[in-house]
Each structure stands twice: as C-alpha cells, then as structure tokens.
C-alpha cells in the first residue's frame, strides 16, 4: 500500500484516508501460449504536468479477469482535484521498467469521481484512446475509519488431491458487499501439501467485514495452477466472531465443501480449515507514531566510484554545474527536505563509498564525507550539501561499488533501537549511486537482515546505467531472499531511476517516499510496539 501525495502548500487541507480495491475483466490476451499476466500501476498527478508512480498491485499469472489483493491507500482532499491514472500491463520479464511490458489499457479519472461512485467500472483505453478490446477496470473506494486488524494463523488438513497425488493450496477471503463478494486477502501458495500451514497474515477488519464481526465472510480454498485456471477445492462461510474462538489448543474448524461433490453419496467435505488464532488488535497509523514521538534517523550514502567520471569534467555525474547542482545534489535536496521535518535535531550522518580517501589513500566503502569518524553529522540539508561539495575535490574516485558496509552500519544502530522495545526511532538510508552493485550477495544478505529492523532503504540511481540489479532489490512482487535462502520479513527497498523524473524534484521525492509511511507503521505494528507517547490514543481494543 502507498499513501497519496501531499496537498498543495498555502492552504488548509483536511484529509480523509481512502482505500482503493482494483479488479479487471476481459483483458486482452497478449501471450501466445498462455494468458496475460496482469499488474495494475497507479499514477498520480499533483503538479499539472508530471505523472509519478504511486504503487503497483501484485502480478497475477495467466488471468484475464484479475482481482488484485493489494490495495492502494490515498489521502483524499475534498477541495483538491487529485488526478489519477490506472495502467494495466501484461508482465513479460523481471525488470522494474513497465515500458518493456505489453500495455493492456488505462483510465484517467479523479479521486473525487471514485469516491463519489464508491464502485466505479470503466472501459480500459489504449494510448490512442481507442478501446482496449472489451477490457474493463473496476475501482472500489472505502473510507478508512477503523484501524483494527485481525492477525490470523491458519492451517488445513486432509485436503482433496486435485492433481495426481497432491495439491498446491491457497486461501482467498471475501467480504460481502452490496455488489457481491469482494476479495479481502489472498494467502501464499503452499506447494505439494494436503496438510498446509500458511504463514501468519493480517487482514484489516474494514476489508474483511466492514468492522462488523457478525457479518458473513467467505473463504475459498484453491489448488494453484500455473496456467491460472485454479481448481476450487472447497469453500465455507463464517464470521469473524466464529473465527475468533479458535486457539492453538482448540482451533476453530470449518468444513471445506466442494459444490460439485455435494450430490455424491457419503460425501462429507474436501478437507478441514483450522483457524488456530484470530486476534483483533488496533493498528496504529503512521501519524499515530509520528505524533506520538517517533523520530526518523536519516543517513545518506554517496557513490564516489570511478564510473561517475572525473568531477572536473562536465560529463561527470559529480560535476557541479554553474547553478550549483548535479543529480546527486538534486536527490539529496528532494528527499532530505521531506525527511528532515521528522528529525528533531536535523543532524544527518553522511557517508561516501568507493573512493580512495586521504591521507593513506586506501579505498573505503564507509567514510564520513566530513572526514570526522567521531562526528559524521551534518547540520541540516544545507550542511550535507556543503560537506559534499568540500569533500569532492579531496577524493580519488575509485571502486568497486559495495552497498553492504553502509547497510550493515545503519542496521547496527537500528538493532540497538529495537532493543529498547518502543517505537521511538526509525532509520532511513538514502543511497545515491550510478552503477552496478559489486557485492550483490552480501547486499542481499544485509537487506534481508535489515528487514527485521526499524529501517528502510531508498536507492536513487543517477545517470544512464543499467539498473536491473537495483530493480531486483526493490522486490514489490516477491520478497527478497539471501543467497542462503533466508527470506526478507518485508520489502524495505524503494528504488527509482533519477532519469524518470526529468529534474522534477517534487515528483522524485513523492515517488521514493510513497511506501515509507506504510513501512513504518507495518513494522512497529508487527512487533506490537506502541508510539512512545500513547496518552492521547484510545484503547486499541
């Protein structure tokens, strides 16, 4: 989920948070031997000329009628025109750049139109404004007033086999609405298992039952098929209140029934779904944590490897033009000006990597740009810019491009903060780089370990290099894993190429920071950590 862009300055705005659910029907089939693999990307326009990406749904394999589980959360301002664009693509490769994928259609509208309709269906259009076949997109809007979530632990036993001797089961949870059943959550697939145990998951009460614990909930159990034609193993209907009765000692058990088998003599069920835990808790929001005293710790890491070019040359990415800017400085200003508002002392540690550093001229992958290891802090963003400008002529740009030392450095402090067992500090590392990562395996391991800490990583790629490895680290569709097979606890990396923003620093900041509020709140809530000052907050129950 991502939060919407900020309001225009100079006016008083009152925001309501809304959640958008996306589904499509009759998409064009762009693949020869299978169906399209759709994904929906959401873009927002607040400046009048530039669209920036707000977020993406998951990609669904071989499906022309996708119901996306991932939602978009936006701030809705009644007095503003918030222009949105929903673009649907058939994903053909693993790169982040959607221009490499087949375009299945788009719509442009305003958030006000969606909110006023609540349930809006529109035909998808091609770039030439002609219909994208018979494809349509449906967007459902719901105001967020209830921040409670249900934390689930669910397993199954004796599921029917749907292919030879096994099944690959997953669950889908649906909420009953005025227009029918709406997808609330989809679990992961547990492969080759008739007695699966799914990873613990959470569903907001708003998405699951509209906050009413007695409202009907439908649960479908499917056998996953690569071609998208998932086979229904069985279904059951229940309520959140019934699921809450389950415990590890005495789970709430539900018969998974296949409608096709009901006519068979002696048929009982196609397996048992057991809810071993369903705990309802209140989730604190990003603003709850910020207003409750949580502080950001913002660290900047700058790439000083030789591939940037000689800083004295106008062709160098480190060349400072007569106006006093380059892509590195623009990225620092854009992101830093937003982050600094959430840091009380506005003192930022800034490190460089990949350069030979005086006086010994050893290559360092973690040196303070002010050359003071005991006090690497710069006063405000102005101090960061000044330290960068003064440091640059004193270095010999070298290599290689190693990320893991600076990630591990920040992670060390994040680990110490987590031991305090309160949501008082969150760490944000901004890495600005021009090239390919040299220590990819160590970087993957460092990110996986950092995913369990109060920490996020923003990577801004400058110049025209191939950033496919950075896109791999920004694992929106699948959680990153280390070379040893350890899987990240969550997605903490946001990567954007600077060239996509054509000097629009406002759009750059909005894009790279869009996922940060949800990363902050989801981390602290998952660890059941309250804001430092909770006296203004109502009881979570």
SULRASUL-V642031 format. One record per residue. N is the residue number from 1. RES is the residue in one letter. PSI is psi as a letter, one per 30 degrees, with the letter a starting at -180 (* if undefined). OMEGA is omega in degrees with one decimal (999 if undefined). D_LAST is the distance of its C-alpha to the last C-alpha in Angstrom with 2 decimals. Layout:
BEGIN
n->(N,N)
res->(RES,RES)
psi->(PSI,PSI)
omega->(OMEGA,OMEGA)
d_last->(D_LAST,D_LAST)
END
This chain:
BEGIN
n->(1,2,3,4,5,6,7,8,9,10,11,12,13,14,15,16,17,18,19,20,21,22,23,24,25,26,27,28,29,30,31,32,33,34,35,36,37,38,39,40,41,42,43,44,45,46,47,48,49,50,51,52,53,54,55,56,57,58,59,60,61,62,63,64,65,66,67,68,69,70,71,72,73,74,75,76,77,78,79,80,81,82,83,84,85,86,87,88,89,90,91,92,93,94,95,96,97,98,99,100,101,102,103,104,105,106,107,108,109,110,111,112,113,114,115,116,117,118,119,120,121,122,123,124,125,126,127,128,129,130,131,132,133,134,135,136,137,138,139,140,141,142,143,144,145,146,147,148,149,150,151,152,153,154,155,156,157,158,159,160,161,162,163,164,165,166,167,168,169,170,171,172,173,174,175,176,177,178,179,180,181,182,183,184,185,186,187,188,189,190,191,192,193,194,195,196,197,198,199,200,201,202,203,204,205,206,207,208,209,210,211,212,213,214,215,216,217,218,219,220,221,222,223,224,225,226,227,228,229,230,231,232,233,234,235,236,237,238,239,240,241,242,243,244,245,246,247,248,249,250,251,252,253,254,255,256,257,258,259,260,261,262,263,264,265,266,267,268,269,270,271,272,273,274,275,276,277,278,279,280,281,282,283,284,285,286,287,288,289,290,291,292,293,294,295,296,297,298,299,300,301,302,303,304,305,306,307,308,309,310,311,312,313,314,315,316,317,318,319,320,321,322,323,324,325,326,327,328,329,330,331,332,333,334,335,336,337,338,339,340,341,342,343,344,345,346,347,348,349,350,351,352,353,354,355,356,357,358,359,360,361,362,363,364,365,366,367,368,369,370,371,372,373,374,375,376,377,378,379,380,381,382,383,384,385,386,387,388,389,390,391,392,393,394,395,396,397,398,399,400,401,402,403,404,405,406,407,408,409,410,411,412,413,414,415,416,417,418,419,420,421,422,423,424,425,426,427,428,429,430,431,432,433,434,435,436,437,438,439,440,441,442,443,444,445,446,447,448,449,450,451,452,453,454,455,456,457,458,459,460,461,462,463,464,465,466,467,468,469,470,471,472,473,474,475,476,477,478,479,480,481,482,483,484,485,486,487,488,489,490,491,492,493,494,495,496,497,498,499,500,501,502,503,504,505,506,507,508,509,510,511,512,513,514,515,516,517,518,519,520,521,522,523,524,525,526,527,528,529,530,531,532,533,534,535,536,537,538,539,540,541)
res->(X,X,X,X,X,X,X,X,X,X,X,X,X,X,X,X,X,X,X,X,X,X,X,X,X,X,X,X,X,X,X,X,X,X,X,X,X,X,X,X,X,X,X,X,X,X,X,X,X,X,X,X,X,X,X,X,X,X,X,X,X,X,X,X,X,X,X,X,X,X,X,X,X,X,X,X,X,X,X,X,X,X,X,X,X,X,X,X,X,X,X,X,X,X,X,X,X,X,X,X,X,X,X,X,X,X,X,X,X,X,X,X,X,X,X,X,X,X,X,X,X,X,X,X,X,X,X,X,X,X,X,X,X,X,X,X,X,X,X,X,X,X,X,X,X,X,X,X,X,X,X,X,X,X,X,X,X,X,X,X,X,X,X,X,X,X,X,X,X,X,X,X,X,X,X,X,X,X,X,X,X,X,X,X,X,X,X,X,X,X,X,X,X,X,X,X,X,X,X,X,X,X,X,X,X,X,X,X,X,X,X,X,X,X,X,X,X,X,X,X,X,X,X,X,X,X,X,X,X,X,X,X,X,X,X,X,X,X,X,X,X,X,X,X,X,X,X,X,X,X,X,X,X,X,X,X,X,X,X,X,X,X,X,X,X,X,X,X,X,X,X,X,X,X,X,X,X,X,X,X,X,X,X,X,X,X,X,X,X,X,X,X,X,X,X,X,X,X,X,X,X,X,X,X,X,X,X,X,X,X,X,X,X,X,X,X,X,X,X,X,X,X,X,X,X,X,X,X,X,X,X,X,X,X,X,X,X,X,X,X,X,X,X,X,X,X,X,X,X,X,X,X,X,X,X,X,X,X,X,X,X,X,X,X,X,X,X,X,X,X,X,X,X,X,X,X,X,X,X,X,X,X,X,X,X,X,X,X,X,X,X,X,X,X,X,X,X,X,X,X,X,X,X,X,X,X,X,X,X,X,X,X,X,X,X,X,X,X,X,X,X,X,X,X,X,X,X,X,X,X,X,X,X,X,X,X,X,X,X,X,X,X,X,X,X,X,X,X,X,X,X,X,X,X,X,X,X,X,X,X,X,X,X,X,X,X,X,X,X,X,X,X,X,X,X,X,X,X,X,X,X,X,X,X,X,X,X,X,X,X,X,X,X,X,X,X,X,X,X,X,X,X,X,X,X,X,X,X,X,X,X,X,X,X,X,X,X,X,X,X,X,X,X,X,X,X,X,X,X,X,X,X,X,X,X,X,X,X,X,X,X)
psi->(l,l,k,l,l,l,l,k,l,g,l,k,k,j,k,k,k,k,k,k,k,k,l,l,k,h,l,k,j,f,k,e,g,a,l,l,i,l,k,k,k,k,k,k,j,f,f,f,f,k,k,k,k,f,l,k,l,l,k,k,k,i,k,f,i,k,j,k,e,k,l,k,k,l,k,k,j,e,g,k,j,j,k,l,k,j,k,k,l,j,k,f,a,g,l,f,j,f,f,f,l,k,k,f,l,l,k,k,a,l,e,e,e,e,e,f,e,e,j,k,k,k,k,k,k,l,f,g,g,l,k,i,b,g,k,l,k,k,k,k,k,k,k,j,f,j,g,k,l,k,k,k,j,k,l,l,k,h,l,k,k,f,j,c,g,l,l,i,k,l,k,k,k,k,k,k,l,f,g,a,k,k,k,e,k,k,l,l,k,j,k,h,k,f,h,l,j,l,k,k,l,k,k,k,e,e,e,e,g,g,f,j,f,g,k,k,k,k,k,k,k,l,j,k,k,e,g,f,i,k,k,j,e,l,l,l,k,a,l,e,e,e,f,f,f,k,l,e,e,i,l,j,k,k,k,j,k,j,e,f,f,f,f,k,k,g,k,e,l,g,l,k,k,k,j,f,k,j,k,k,l,k,k,k,l,e,e,e,e,e,f,g,g,k,k,k,j,j,k,k,k,k,j,h,l,f,f,f,l,k,f,f,k,f,f,k,f,g,k,j,l,f,f,g,l,a,e,e,e,e,e,e,e,e,e,e,f,e,e,f,f,g,j,e,f,h,j,k,k,k,l,l,l,g,l,k,k,l,f,f,h,k,k,k,g,i,k,k,f,g,g,i,f,f,i,g,k,k,j,l,e,e,e,e,e,e,e,e,e,f,e,e,f,f,l,j,k,c,a,a,j,k,e,e,e,e,e,e,e,e,e,e,e,e,e,e,e,e,f,f,h,k,i,f,k,k,k,k,j,j,k,k,l,f,a,k,k,e,h,e,e,e,e,e,e,e,e,e,e,f,f,g,l,i,k,l,k,k,k,j,k,l,a,g,l,j,g,e,e,e,e,e,e,i,i,e,f,k,k,k,l,l,f,f,f,k,k,k,f,l,j,f,k,j,k,k,k,e,f,f,f,h,g,j,f,e,e,e,e,e,e,f,g,e,f,e,e,e,e,e,e,e,e,e,e,f,g,h,k,l,l,e,j,g,f,f,k,l,k,f,*)
omega->(178.9,178.3,-177.6,-178.0,-176.7,177.6,175.1,178.9,173.9,179.3,177.1,-176.7,176.7,-172.1,168.2,179.0,177.5,178.2,-178.6,175.2,-172.2,170.3,179.8,175.2,173.7,177.9,176.1,178.9,-174.7,-177.1,-175.4,-172.7,178.3,177.8,179.0,178.5,-167.7,172.7,177.9,175.9,-179.6,177.6,179.3,-179.6,177.8,-175.4,179.4,-176.3,-172.0,173.6,172.4,-175.1,179.4,-179.5,-179.4,170.3,170.1,173.6,-179.3,-176.2,168.4,-175.6,177.9,178.9,-171.7,167.6,-173.7,-179.9,-178.1,-177.6,171.1,176.7,-178.3,169.7,-179.7,178.2,-176.8,-172.3,-179.7,170.0,-178.3,-175.5,-179.1,174.7,177.8,-177.9,-178.5,-177.6,168.9,-173.9,-176.1,-177.0,-175.6,-178.1,-179.1,-174.8,-177.5,179.2,177.8,-174.6,-179.3,-178.7,-176.9,177.8,-178.0,166.5,171.1,178.5,174.4,177.3,177.5,178.1,179.9,-178.1,-177.4,178.1,-176.0,-179.5,-170.7,176.3,-179.4,174.2,175.9,-178.1,172.7,-177.5,177.5,177.0,173.5,-179.0,176.1,-174.7,177.2,-174.9,175.8,175.1,178.3,-179.0,178.2,-178.8,177.7,178.5,179.1,175.9,-177.9,-176.9,178.0,176.2,174.1,177.0,-173.0,162.9,-170.5,174.6,176.6,178.1,174.7,176.3,176.5,171.5,179.8,179.3,-178.1,-173.3,-175.9,170.8,176.4,-167.1,167.7,-177.1,170.1,178.7,-176.5,173.7,176.8,178.7,179.6,-177.2,178.2,-177.6,-178.8,-178.3,178.5,-177.0,174.5,179.0,172.3,176.9,171.9,-170.1,171.7,-174.4,176.6,178.0,-171.0,168.6,-179.2,175.9,176.3,-179.1,179.4,176.0,177.1,178.3,178.5,-177.8,-173.0,-174.0,-179.6,179.2,-178.1,-174.6,179.3,-178.7,-177.7,175.2,177.5,178.1,176.6,174.7,-176.7,166.7,-174.7,175.3,-177.8,-178.3,175.8,-178.7,-175.4,-177.0,179.5,174.5,178.8,-177.7,168.1,176.7,-177.4,173.7,177.0,179.5,178.8,-179.3,179.9,-178.4,-176.4,174.3,177.9,180.0,-178.4,-177.5,169.9,-173.0,-178.0,178.0,179.1,-169.6,176.4,179.7,-177.7,-175.4,-175.8,-178.2,-177.6,178.4,177.8,177.5,178.2,-179.9,178.6,179.7,-179.6,173.6,-176.9,174.2,-175.6,177.3,175.1,-175.4,178.9,178.3,173.4,174.3,174.1,-179.9,176.2,179.8,175.2,-178.6,-178.7,-179.3,177.7,171.8,177.4,-178.3,173.4,169.9,-170.2,178.0,-179.5,175.7,-173.0,-178.4,177.7,179.1,-174.1,-178.8,176.2,-177.7,-179.5,-178.2,179.0,-177.2,177.3,178.7,-178.2,175.5,177.3,177.7,179.9,-174.4,-177.6,177.4,177.1,-176.4,162.0,-175.7,177.7,-178.8,179.9,178.7,178.4,179.6,-173.1,-176.9,-176.9,-178.9,176.5,-175.2,-172.7,178.7,-177.9,177.9,-170.7,-176.6,176.1,175.4,-169.2,172.2,-178.0,-177.4,172.2,176.5,174.7,-178.2,168.1,-169.9,177.1,4.5,-175.3,178.2,171.0,175.6,179.7,177.6,179.7,-179.7,178.8,-176.5,174.7,178.0,179.5,-177.2,-179.5,-178.2,-175.3,-172.6,174.5,-177.1,177.7,179.5,176.1,178.0,176.5,-179.1,-179.3,-180.0,178.2,-178.0,-179.6,-178.0,-170.4,-177.8,-174.8,-175.2,166.7,-179.2,-171.4,-178.2,-2.1,-178.1,-178.6,179.1,-168.7,-179.3,-177.7,176.3,179.4,178.2,-179.3,179.8,178.6,178.9,177.2,179.0,177.7,-180.0,-179.0,-179.7,178.4,174.4,174.5,-176.1,-175.6,-176.4,173.9,-171.8,179.4,178.3,175.0,176.0,177.2,-170.6,-178.2,-168.7,-174.2,179.4,180.0,-177.2,-173.4,-178.5,178.3,178.5,177.6,178.8,-179.7,-179.5,178.9,178.1,179.8,-178.6,178.8,-177.8,176.7,-170.0,173.0,-178.8,175.8,178.7,174.3,179.2,179.4,-179.8,-173.3,-176.1,174.4,-175.5,-176.5,179.1,176.4,179.6,177.1,-180.0,177.4,-167.7,-178.2,-174.8,-176.5,-178.2,-179.2,175.8,177.6,177.4,178.7,178.8,176.3,-176.8,179.3,178.7,-179.0,178.0,-178.3,-176.2,171.8,179.5,171.1,171.9,-177.7,-174.2,-179.9,-172.0,169.0,176.7,179.6,-174.1,178.9,179.1,177.7,-179.0,-179.1,-177.1,-175.9,-177.6,-173.9,-175.7,-172.4,-179.9,180.0,177.5,179.7,-175.2,-178.3,179.2,-176.2,177.8,-179.5,177.2,179.8,179.0,-179.2,172.0,-178.3,179.8,-173.9,-175.0,178.9,-174.3,176.1,178.5,-176.6,-176.7,999)
d_last->(23.82,25.45,24.91,27.66,30.51,30.59,32.02,35.62,36.34,37.76,35.46,32.13,29.68,26.27,24.47,22.19,20.89,22.08,22.05,25.41,26.14,29.78,32.19,36.00,38.79,42.47,42.55,46.00,46.99,48.35,48.86,52.08,51.10,47.41,44.96,43.39,40.41,38.37,35.95,34.77,34.84,33.49,35.53,35.00,37.73,37.09,40.53,42.77,44.69,42.60,40.01,37.65,35.47,31.73,30.80,31.75,30.39,31.20,34.75,35.31,38.53,41.18,39.38,40.71,37.71,34.73,31.08,29.41,26.00,25.52,24.24,25.27,22.97,24.99,24.87,26.55,28.83,30.36,33.44,34.26,36.04,34.15,36.53,35.26,37.27,36.14,38.67,38.92,40.95,42.40,41.70,44.93,44.45,42.12,42.82,40.32,42.85,42.33,45.88,47.09,45.34,46.40,45.08,43.79,43.17,41.07,39.94,39.56,37.47,35.26,31.50,32.18,34.03,31.21,28.59,31.01,31.78,28.29,30.25,33.43,36.15,39.11,42.14,42.28,45.26,47.46,48.46,51.52,49.29,50.65,48.35,46.93,48.29,46.07,42.87,39.92,36.48,33.46,30.64,27.47,25.33,21.76,20.02,16.84,14.38,11.20,10.41,8.11,10.42,11.50,13.48,16.58,19.51,22.26,25.91,28.83,32.00,35.46,35.13,38.33,40.71,41.43,44.01,46.53,44.64,41.20,38.37,36.17,32.86,29.84,27.01,26.03,22.90,23.44,21.63,23.68,24.79,27.60,30.00,29.15,27.12,25.69,25.16,21.60,22.32,25.38,25.50,28.41,31.58,32.41,36.18,38.63,36.20,35.82,33.08,30.82,27.71,25.84,24.21,20.40,19.01,15.98,15.80,13.76,12.43,14.77,17.66,17.11,16.53,15.98,12.39,13.97,13.27,16.73,18.64,21.37,21.17,24.48,25.12,28.63,30.23,33.19,36.03,36.41,39.85,41.21,42.94,39.72,40.61,37.71,38.34,35.75,35.32,33.14,30.11,27.63,25.18,21.91,18.41,15.04,14.46,17.72,17.03,13.86,16.39,18.23,18.75,21.48,23.56,23.18,22.18,21.54,24.96,26.27,29.91,30.86,33.62,36.33,37.68,41.11,41.42,40.44,44.13,45.18,46.23,44.12,41.37,37.98,35.71,35.82,33.36,30.03,26.72,24.38,20.62,20.22,16.57,13.86,10.48,7.66,6.08,6.18,9.88,11.67,14.85,18.37,18.71,15.64,17.53,20.89,20.09,18.31,21.63,21.97,25.69,27.73,30.74,33.27,36.25,39.17,41.58,44.88,47.25,50.78,52.43,55.95,55.01,53.93,57.60,59.60,57.72,61.11,61.56,60.17,59.18,56.80,53.03,53.17,55.96,54.92,56.54,58.34,55.22,53.49,51.14,50.71,47.91,46.46,46.35,44.92,42.00,41.40,41.46,39.29,36.37,36.81,36.79,33.27,31.85,33.51,31.34,28.38,30.56,31.19,34.62,35.80,37.83,37.95,39.59,41.98,43.76,46.50,47.51,50.64,53.29,56.04,55.22,57.80,59.53,59.73,58.94,56.78,54.36,50.81,47.52,45.44,47.34,46.23,47.94,48.88,50.52,48.74,46.73,45.66,44.22,43.54,41.56,42.73,42.04,40.21,41.10,44.58,45.03,44.00,46.60,49.23,48.72,48.96,52.15,53.75,52.85,54.14,57.92,57.67,56.38,58.13,55.97,56.00,53.61,52.02,48.55,46.08,42.34,41.05,42.20,40.23,37.10,37.30,38.01,34.81,32.81,34.09,32.44,29.17,29.20,29.75,26.84,24.46,25.64,24.15,20.68,19.23,19.15,22.14,24.78,25.35,28.90,30.78,34.27,36.66,39.68,42.59,45.23,48.24,48.75,48.15,46.18,48.56,46.14,43.97,43.20,42.19,40.13,38.23,37.53,36.40,33.98,32.49,31.95,30.55,27.99,26.02,26.10,24.63,27.64,29.02,32.69,34.47,38.02,40.46,43.72,46.75,50.15,51.24,50.59,49.19,45.45,44.68,43.48,40.98,39.72,39.36,37.04,34.84,33.55,31.65,32.52,32.53,31.06,33.81,35.36,37.62,41.20,40.14,37.68,34.42,31.92,29.85,26.10,25.78,28.16,28.77,32.21,33.12,36.87,38.95,42.75,43.95,46.73,44.37,43.67,47.28,46.70,43.70,41.64,38.88,38.37,38.60,35.80,33.56,34.25,33.77,30.58,28.94,26.93,26.02,22.79,21.24,22.78,21.24,17.60,17.87,19.49,17.12,14.02,16.12,16.79,13.22,14.89,13.35,15.74,18.30,17.56,13.93,14.89,14.83,11.35,8.51,5.53,3.78,0.00)
END
